[in-house]
Amino acid sequence: MRDKKPITIAAAARTRAVASIRRYFADELDQEIGELKAGLVFDYFVADIGPTMSPGSVGLVRAFYWARWVESRRMLPSPDPNA
């Protein structure tokens, strides 16, 4: 893990991810873990798997959400030109 470039994560994003990991362990594995352990799990995956997902997957995610946004715009009613 030490030979890979570190990935920086915003503090708020890390906090949300740690909370999500804690929920996953509680809901799916019936195991309560604290913030420290969940943070270590998060740090491990970011350091070990993160570099394989970035930057190419960022473009894929962006394209996915752009397509969903375009699709959602089509579902909205057209603005009334007489209003």
N, C-alpha and C positions, 0 to 999 in steps of 0.2 A: 504494500500500500504506500510506502514511503516514496517510491520512485514516480508516483503520479502527481500531476499538478493539482494543488488543492482547489476545491470548488467552494466559492463563498456563497452563503445562503443568508438572506435577510433575517434578522432576529425574529420578526413576526412570522415569517414563513416557517422558520425552525420550530417556533412555539406551537404553531398549528400542526406541523408534522409530528412532533412529539406527542401531542394530545391524541392525534389519530392513531399512532402506534399503541398508545396505552389503551384506547378503545378497542383496537383490533385484538390485542392480547386478552382483554377482559371478555369481549363478545365471542370471539372465535376459539380461543384457547382456554377459556375459563381460568385465566391466570392474571392476577393483579400485579402490575409492575409500577415502580415509581418513575418519577421524571428522570432521574439519573440513568437508570437502566434503559429507558426508552430513548433517551438522548444518545446513549452509547450505541444502541441499535441503529438509530438514524445516522449517526456519524460514520458508522461502519459501512452502511449501504451507500451513502453519498460518496465516500472515499473509494469504495471498491467497485461499485456498479455505475456510479454517476458519470465517470469519464467515458464509458462505453455508450452512454445515451446522449451525450452532448458533443458537438453542437448540432449534429444532423437531426436528432429527434426533436430538437426545439422547432425546427422548420416544419416537421411533420405535425407537431402539436398545433403550431400556429395555423397551418393549412386546415387542420381538422376543425378548429374553433371558428375560423373564417367561414368555412362551408356551413357550419351549424348556424352562424349568424345570418348568412345570406338566406338560408332555408327559413329561419324564423321570421325574417323580414317579409318573405313571400306569404307567410301565413297571416300576417297582420292585415286588417282591412285597409284599403286605400283611403287616403284622406279625402273628405268630401270637398270638391272644388267650390261648392256653393255655400260652404260654411263661413 
